[in-house]
């Protein structure tokens, strides 16, 4: 018995010694954790009580490591936007504060990745390794920290670069009915930033999984994913994820902008974003207004798009260009959300379903499209070519409509119509084939000088290809000067015309 007692004492002594050693090397301290309780759960929202000190937009953690964001701070309970699916959530579950607002990881390691709005990887390449996180909601840069928009952002699309130019730091809305090519223009713009030192962020909001997968595959196949970040909140995700997505994408872009880089952010699309916010607001019993949208729907997008700007050199000199997309119904541009976005942005590119059905792609309606900033950023070579092109093209479209009622036209009218039809044909451009500035200038000079007026419409496409190749092969010095922003002199125009005539 004594031997057993001695052995037991030695074991206890060793145990206490190990505990003392552990306590000295790992000091323990008590922490207070504020917890609450779920009172009710709806589709995408939950109500919680017991968290009296929770802050607005604070991240809350639910069972199963699910996340939510404090949205309504009422006297007796909190309305929470759920960021994850709530199938397993039930009344009575415990909720914990995280003591941090909703944030997203930022850094160079995000380039080439596909992530959700809270930074979780969706591409199967493992977690994103970043050293820094930033709040999704941030104040826009002060006016004194900004510079005018002076550098063009080339889309590679002739009709846009020539007539509706976009500058780095601008907000240009792409608006039109569904299935008119809005996303195609945005993707072509991203593809055209190869070797232009522009970081692109594509934010998919409420899109179908197949459409998102196709877009990512196109970017990867054409090498654009090497300088892009894709933020995805697909249609199957919660309304909270769709609501947060554009703010997260903008925060990621702001990090690169503050490093002095140029960033392009595509929001596809903000109409779905507004609907997700309406759904959340109605579920949380916020007062509805016009079309059941809450009263702060304008602020929803204005505080987002105001973060797009061009910083001055004292603050890095970077820029963030926004290409928001909005969908209209039955060409109703005066609907609530499109009207709000048009008033916030610096211009719009309107895509017409009528042009789309006629096979005029991209289906840009020049008469209803405008860029309020881009004209000041346009390269000098464009100004000498496209000065009267927009006006004459709009006049042609109006004249074409009236000419259908008369079979007897004078020669001047016939010549105007023939020139206009060729300009419209030249503006057609296949998807995934953005053009360099020099190629566009060569084609536009040949068109406006009348070289193509006598050609058959069927041969214009092959002639255009020949003119572009001739420009690249025989006028490389002129191409470099055009890309550098030099003016197009009369001698330069004649060189282009002579080179184009040899291809006819």
C-alpha angles and dihedrals in degrees: 000000000000090000091052092049092049092050091048091051092051090051091050091048091052091048094050091046090052091049091049090050092049092049093050093049096039109033113206124221133179119243127196114226118196110220134181138185133244110242099180139358128210135170103302096344139075137188120227134185131191098052100103095159098047115130129225112275091008117154114246125196122221129189113293090035091282117159133223136173125228106238112155113045101194126172097257104021145013126243107220129198108217115223095190133049111282101208093122097039118106140170112281096035118136121253125197133198119237095196091227132095122239108291142167133215116255132191145094092288089073092068110107093016135115112219140165122243093273093050102260113146118248099177099076093244096116131259119329109253108216133152099209140051127193133194114262091224112062136157117260117252112275117255092247090059093058136088129202117272105257108146119080124233104215114216095187089232113120100213093049099042092046103040108014104031121186126214130210105264095027129124110223118178121217107206134174146108121299117284096021098116104267095139091043091061091049093048092048089052090053091048090052092060092075109131090001096104094240120138111216127207119193113197114194112198118189095336124151114269092238092053092049092047090051092050092050091047091051092050092048094045092052096044095249094121088071090076099026141086121206118207111192132195101163126199091263093057124094121278087245092062091049090050094050098042102086093046091051091049091050092050090052089050093047090058091059092042091056088052088062096259131131114244133192118200122191117197109200098210137350094181089068088044091056091048091052090051091048090052092051093046093051092047089052090049097246113162112268124224134177112001086358091289115139120254094254095057091113091053089050092070102024093062089048099049095039087070089070109094148121112259122215122245094263088064099041103282094245126141138211116206118195125208104183117184123214128185123219130198119229091347091296100156090167093067118123103261098037090049091051092050094046089054092049099046131069095243142327140243107216118204115204121213088207091060090044092055090050090056095249100144129215085036096215114161100214094192094057097038125086141170113205095188108023097078089069091052098044117119114258093244091062093052092058091050106035100037095110097014096093094049095045092046092052090048090051092054091051092045091049091056092052094043090066089073095055134052095188111076129165121240095256092054092047090051091050091050093048092049092047093051090053093048089052091048091050090051090061111103133175119239120263091025107101114175132222121247094253093052091051093048092051093053094044093049091050091049099046093045090060098246092130098045094095096045125100115254092237092060097049096090095054090043091052091053091050092050092050092049091048090052092052096042102042107024103043093139091054090048090056092049092049092050089049090058100253121153121261107244127203089257091053091051090051091050090054092046092049091049091048093049090057089060095053 
